[in-house]
């Protein structure tokens, strides 16, 4: 039986290419207030995870963090067409706005689809995310 709205749980699921982490933190609050912090690639799963949290919790301030980390040593290839397109777009923006900050390497590497076909298939992670959410809520 649950006696408190204050809680913390985290689970990690390892699979080929990386690991998926889901962390929930909650503190006492009069209403149910859910905040998400997640990578853009995982944004499609926000609604499903929100529904699971809402079904299990009646109140509290809940912070949900869902993120993915690549396995060390996994071969990644940049999408050269996307990289060239991004360079052309940056040149157009800098021509119109010379004071604009140039793109950083970290910005480019986080760009959705930048790793092409060799990257992780985030569309197939749905069942893993939902199972992980159930485990974390149970904990």
C-alpha positions in Angstrom: 0.0 0.0 0.0 1.3 3.5 -0.9 1.6 5.8 2.1 3.3 8.8 0.6 3.3 10.9 -2.7 7.0 11.4 -2.3 8.9 8.8 -4.3 11.7 8.0 -6.7 12.2 5.2 -9.1 14.5 4.6 -12.1 14.9 1.7 -14.5 17.2 1.1 -17.4 16.6 -1.2 -20.3 19.6 -2.3 -22.4 19.3 -3.4 -26.0 21.4 -3.4 -29.2 22.7 0.0 -29.9 22.0 1.6 -26.5 20.0 1.9 -23.4 16.7 3.5 -22.5 16.4 5.2 -19.0 13.1 6.2 -17.3 13.2 8.1 -14.1 10.2 9.3 -12.0 10.4 11.7 -9.1 7.4 12.8 -7.1 6.7 15.1 -4.3 3.6 16.1 -2.4 1.1 18.3 -4.2 -2.6 18.9 -4.0 -3.2 18.1 -7.7 -1.5 15.9 -10.2 1.1 17.9 -12.0 3.3 15.9 -14.5 6.4 17.4 -16.1 8.4 15.7 -18.8 12.0 15.9 -19.8 12.8 13.8 -22.8 14.7 13.7 -26.0 12.9 14.8 -29.2 13.3 11.3 -30.6 11.2 10.0 -27.7 8.6 12.7 -27.7 6.0 10.5 -29.5 5.8 8.4 -26.3 5.0 11.2 -24.0 1.2 10.8 -24.2 1.3 7.1 -23.6 3.6 7.5 -20.6 1.4 10.4 -19.3 -1.7 8.2 -19.5 0.1 5.4 -17.5 1.1 7.9 -14.9 -2.4 9.4 -14.7 -3.9 5.9 -14.3 -1.7 5.1 -11.4 -1.3 8.4 -9.5 -4.1 10.7 -8.2 -2.0 13.6 -7.1 1.5 14.9 -6.6 4.1 16.8 -8.6 5.8 14.3 -10.8 8.9 14.7 -13.0 9.4 12.1 -15.7 12.8 11.9 -17.4 13.1 9.6 -20.4 16.3 9.5 -22.3 18.4 7.3 -24.6 22.1 6.7 -24.5 24.1 5.1 -27.3 26.3 2.1 -26.5 30.0 2.9 -26.6 31.7 1.6 -29.7 28.5 1.4 -31.8 29.4 2.4 -35.3 27.5 5.5 -36.4 27.5 7.1 -39.8 26.3 10.6 -40.4 23.7 11.2 -43.0 25.8 13.1 -45.5 22.8 14.4 -47.5 21.2 15.9 -44.3 24.6 17.3 -43.3 25.0 19.0 -46.6 21.5 20.4 -46.5 22.1 21.7 -42.9 25.3 23.4 -44.1 23.4 25.1 -46.9 20.6 26.2 -44.6 23.1 27.6 -42.1 24.8 29.6 -45.0 21.5 31.1 -46.0 20.7 32.1 -42.4 24.1 33.6 -41.8 23.8 35.6 -45.1 20.5 37.1 -43.9 21.6 37.4 -40.3 25.5 37.7 -40.0 25.3 38.0 -36.2 23.6 34.6 -35.9 25.6 32.0 -33.8 27.1 29.2 -36.0 25.8 25.7 -35.5 27.8 23.7 -32.9 28.8 20.1 -33.4 26.5 19.1 -30.6 23.6 20.8 -32.4 24.3 18.9 -35.6 24.7 15.5 -33.8 21.4 15.9 -32.0 19.6 16.8 -35.2 16.8 14.1 -35.8 17.8 11.6 -38.5 21.5 12.8 -38.6 22.7 9.2 -38.1 20.8 7.9 -41.1 19.8 4.3 -41.4 22.5 3.0 -39.1 21.0 4.9 -36.1 18.5 3.6 -33.6 15.0 2.9 -34.8 13.1 5.1 -32.3 9.7 4.1 -33.9 10.2 0.5 -32.7 10.8 1.5 -29.1 7.1 1.9 -28.2 6.6 -1.4 -26.4 10.0 -1.0 -24.6 9.0 2.4 -23.3 5.6 1.3 -22.1 7.0 -1.8 -20.4 9.6 0.4 -18.7 7.0 2.9 -17.6 5.0 0.0 -16.0 8.1 -1.2 -14.2 9.0 2.2 -12.9 5.5 2.9 -11.7 5.4 -0.4 -9.9 8.6 0.4 -8.1 
